[in-house]
Amino acid sequence: MSAHEKYIDKLNSMPAPGTGCHPSLLSAANLGVLADIPPEEIFSEIRGSIPAGKRKVSDKEINEAIIRAAKDNCNITLPNGERYRRYIPPKSKPIIKDSKATLQRILEQSNISEEVDLWEKSPIRIGWPPEDDPINFLLVMFEPSDLLFIGERLEPGIIGQNIRTAAAWIKFFQSGGKTAPFIIINPFTGKPAPKKGGDGETFRGDNNINSFRYCLVEFDNLNREEQIRFWTAAKLPIMALMDSGGKSIHGWIKLTNINSISDWQREIKQKLYDQYLIPLGVDPACSNPARLSRLPGHLRDTGKYQRILWLNIPEKEGNQ
């Protein structure tokens, strides 16, 4: 069994907090490093795999496990010749000097803190029930021929099953097809590409992206009111804001002139995220182009819908 397969098995068997979760964090992080998975993806996948338990596992605990795994497993060549490298933090230095003060200034610029007011300001009037969110979202955000992944967090991408054209997904939902929890924010080529860890090929990774159209922004450190204030004050080209069905609002940001993975790494990862967004408290795990976001219209086990809160007009770039 490969390191990547062991990593997936570990994620799928993660115990609940209070029942042996803490040591499993390091075990999963070690396997993720061995599989050469980027640390931000390891963080996101561990976070999403931890079941509810007696306590909440903090982001700090997960990050500490990943950092330790990176240090413990650096510069090693396995007996079969397989090698992996130590994680080196990005060289880009944050431009924002006082992140707390800067964030507070942004929040104070907004006079909106209620969801109903955010809904009222949506350029597209959201007058449909949440069950119709997937259809309307896909119609606005994508071209009919765009190949999109909609599925579970860890399942492989399969053309014709969980990777279909936007038009095919719309037809599927119109005919009563069941939603899945996640959508990947950018369209795919439909062709296989090497996984980041080099362990085989995939149809749903960063190397499969056909059009670098959106990036995702999510906060873990702001309450609901603060998130609404941020999104109604931040000078970002917002295309959609969605209720995750939990505590978060997912923001989809429109991109221009990003034509390759190297463009993304330079302009989006190193500049937009590392220098601006992450210092403000944005989840660093959101910074890859094949990022999972919550699919609006999906009913979660909690009984809450993942819902569109605000939706921009397709031809219009920029904030409202």
C-alpha positions, 0 to 999 in steps of 0.5 A: 500500500502506498503512502497516499493510500495509507494517508487516505485510510488514516483520514477515513478512520480518524477517531473523535476528539477525546478518543485518541484523536491527538496522536492520530493527527501526527500519524496522518500528517506524517503520511501526508508528508510522505505522500508529498501532499502540500501542507495546506491540503494536509491541514484541510483534509485532516480538519475535514476528517475529524468527527465530532467529539468531546472537544474541538481540535484547534487549528494550532494542534493540526498545524503543529502536527504538520510542522513536526511531520515536515521536520521529522521526515525531511531529506529522506530517501526510501529503500525503493528510491522514492524521495520526498522533500521538507516543506519550506514556508513561502518566501513571500512576506506579508505586506500587511504589518498590523493584521489585527488593526487592518482587519478592524479598519475593514470591518468598521467600514461596513454598516451591514452585519445582518444576513437579510441586508446582505441578501437585499444587496445581492445584484441577482435577486435570490428569490428561489428556494435553497433546493434550486440553488445548484441550478441557479448557481451553475447557470450564473458561475459557469459556461455550459461546457465547463467540466465540473467536479461535484462530489464527496471530499475524498472520492476520486474524480471520474469523468461522466460520474462526478465530473460532468459538464455544467449543462449535464449537472443542471439537467441532472439537478432539474430531473431531481438528482441528489446534490453532493456536499462539495464542488471544486471551484474551477473547471477541469480539462477532462484529461488525466494529470500527475498527482502532486505526490507523483503517486499516479494520475488524477482528474481532479487536481491542481494540474487538471485545471482548464480555466483559472476562474475563481479562488476561494476565501474563507475565515475560521477566526471571525464570527458571522457578523464580522464575516458579513461586515468583511464581505460588504467592505472588502475591495475584492471582485466577489462573484458569490457568497455562500452559507456553508451550512455551518459557521462560515461564509464562502466567498468566490473571487473572480480572477483575470489573466491567470492562465497557468499554474505558475501564474496562480502560484505567483499572483494568487498564492504568493501575492494575494493569499500570502501577502494580503489574505492570510495575514487577515486571518483567511484560511491558508488551506483555501489557496489552491485552484482545485479547492473544494467549496460547499455546493449551495443547495445541499442539505447537511446532516444538521438539517441546514442548507448550504445556501447562496447569500449573494450572487453577482451578475456574470458580466460584471467584475468587482464588488457590488 
